[in-house]
Amino acid sequence: MKRRRPGRRAEGNPRRLAVEILNRIEEKGAYAEPLLDEVLTKTAMGTQDRRLLTHIVYGTLRARGRYDWIIGQLYAKGVDTLDTEIRNILRVGLHQLLTMDRIPDYAVIDEAVETTKAAQHRAGAGLVNALLRRYVREGKCLSYPDPEKEPTRHLAVLHSHPEWLVEMWVRLLGLEEAAELCRANNEIPPLTVRSNRLKVERDVLARRLSEEGCEARYTVYSPDGLVLSGLPGTVRGLRAFAEGCFVVQDEASQLVSRLLAPLPGETVIDVCAGSGIKTIHLAALMNNEGRIVALDINPRKLALLKELAGRLRVTIIEAFEADALEKPQADLQCAFDRVLVDVPCSGLGTLRRNPEIKWRLTPEEMKKFPTLQKRILANAAQCVKKGGVLVYSTCTISGEENEGVVQAFLAENDGFTVVEPPQDIDARLVDAGFFKTYPHRHGTDGFFGAVLRRHDGDGQKN
């Protein structure tokens, strides 16, 4: 990878800002959402430009594979030989040419050339100009992989996913459904929030949000969720948000805490709590009565958890820094009625919201997750009381990370059995005794959950 030279600042130009954000995502491993949030907060732009920037960044990330295929057809040396910034300028240009009919082709190309010059890539300006003009002339004549001879490659290019990932999903779901999943991953996800039951019921929150100028409709599967549209500004600008009446959370994610089904007065531990979205929900389901221990290895995330708990007025959470890969300390062993193990995973169920993930993962990296997940699950199981419940969950669509981890755990732990999810979980989300959601089937992120109960016995085979 060539080193980029610093150019003039993009200021409030949404197209140039998009290129800068895409560069940071690709070179630094950053994520789009916090980068966009940072830029939108610090840069003076009108509503139209803010929406344009968001559209370009996410749209380009979702379709990056297809755009790279096009560039490869236009440029004999191949897309991988190009400087990162030139690649992103071309991707942004193609995105506008393919999806934004209101902007004249010449204007898109001129802006791409000027962006290249502003980044001090004057030698690359001619190449950008030539390739985009060639696409305008010849783009409709480009050939894609034959769906009959190369079906997985055809899907990978057409729906912009790595071919190895398409192959994995074809094995898991079949060709037709894998195509539906890839197509759904490229859709713009809904803005879904969960009402804070400790402060307001969902129907009351819906009315409040309506009074603030939002359109709110009930989620299909979660009794706590609302899908918002037509916001007059940002989510954080809503009074109901500032007052702790809701949090932003995908509908499937909202159901993970309900899988655990904690009761008021019980003892609960969340061993991979992160910033605490699910932990806070557990407290609400417990009516803020009982005890929740929240563990995470990242102190910054624990600080966010404490901040969120304060805003939502949750008082029963005790947050501690701990490594889930290590054996739990003695006072945590066999001490909890319910244990949530929402493990780190590949995140393949969240590609609608985090499209950059699919361009980072490799088959080799995928192999690492089950090993870590098995260790975390085995350690977390030591925290469960006899008769207690453990929920293992992920936000991925991967048999190895989901059923594979659970089956491996059960083979080594005869003190646990899989039980059906609680009855208030919609039966359409239950498959072979496990909780499973898919973007193309349910309109949610892709989640997996297994409910395990500990019965008499030491729980672990010798």
Steps between C-alpha positions, in 0.01 A plus 500: 500500500635836402524775758261788441630853497307753707278723288285802565218449747165396362323767709124462446513322163304176557663312210852579614409428861362164387833413339687598817272282713532205263880539508502481879271198500724314257840605632437525874234234552257765626122464491269716294245589768731672753697669221184639346374608839827682565498677162132594518551640849808708420428614143253773409272354231138539404249217533522409132880473506489295823265253337713493185814421699329215685352365176837500323699342785260215571398451138862477388587256778204275421579488127879511524549153355289577195678831446839330527389246241407786267832676558678174427317475167600856410861500624736237362744514794226407747329679786747371762788689337333835561570729793235473773380855447476463122296182551261681731467800269407260219257308723328820609482616140350169384251508786373838386491398134307183579257620767456880477323589176446865592870577479633533142776256409741780410449659843578173678818453296613859543453477876696173512786658307504805728495274806803317361684827445406628846654186648822586312463203267538713187652211308192292584250764388536398137449135586186575704365712217573232237355207693177676601447631146561151366236365737249758377570385141531126555344421837184342360711262293704357788450128553446340841577140600261249340231398754484151350872428483616699805193544725682595821731745323198648324328555835819636655546763229134587447423537871847618602616237751829311523472176306614286795214643708243428229631143478461460878142620492415285197612196702292618796185624326510394136563716194163673480478597865865605510420741218205637701725548803765684298233721345356581845845585637521784247174660611489802729401369845215657696566727795378285788486605864407325824283676755638522853233316696624654823386843382239460227289234328537453127161648405564812708846537344348470152265789577783711641717441195207587276467830685870563428439455126597132455301221342508195729362153433515190716762236429369158395676275749622712791236632744735784591600625156403782266612569144554873445492700180466863399719632780517882503869482598727249673401232751707669767313822441170348613378592849393142564858385437650758735251395769603135474172374356662278236822364352582420138507120459417258220185297551677162507752633750211605724385139519830361633429633850153348480657163422664516842163602654635633833257555787494781756723419797722250317878505465622542142842529337579636154851374430561698179297810578667746263336842517201348677202520264386146586607532864275803542213307341550217750463753781177631348358147473588455867319824586835628634478247786772245573868500404678510165876461466633635171847396386710619208868517416471853358484775764380755244194287427432460870509878535238523225292239682506702821408815311209324331381353830497848649301648211244218515490499883615141547653438843549123536803458273851445639760540224846345521793463264567132427621272221240245397776275366620445857337281764252703710614590848376285787219728619339490156496123462158329540365836621244610239145406409554612141809557285517686170789417266470738206837407354726694265435365150550567130196731494373362168142554611551877510624568146205732428631731772872417477575418135872556553515171693464287187808659343716442809426141586687212339441123519810474719370759746162326513671190641617693806155587633369155602818428699456817704123454532536147638741624769271786598193275514678239711617766746160668518330166569688483830298798622161325470323368809350151484162542335614831352486617139776599261442672164770484231444759227671647195420754230628283218374257236758224526437139592849464646451794738145410592382137514859378471610675820193385693537139388869499594411642843230239563739222402728610786234605753239239586353724772329722238219441255346715228147617580247677279500881502236663725143493369489875444762458224314480168505142367606629158835588656564151638674238285593154636479633856722802436419869461593610147426818309597601147483833314325345197248299703415730787622848409733501801871452550618139501518362855537159661414394852511173692329462838681250722384381842733356762359196679647293785858393444833672492438620146831394350619166379831373623 
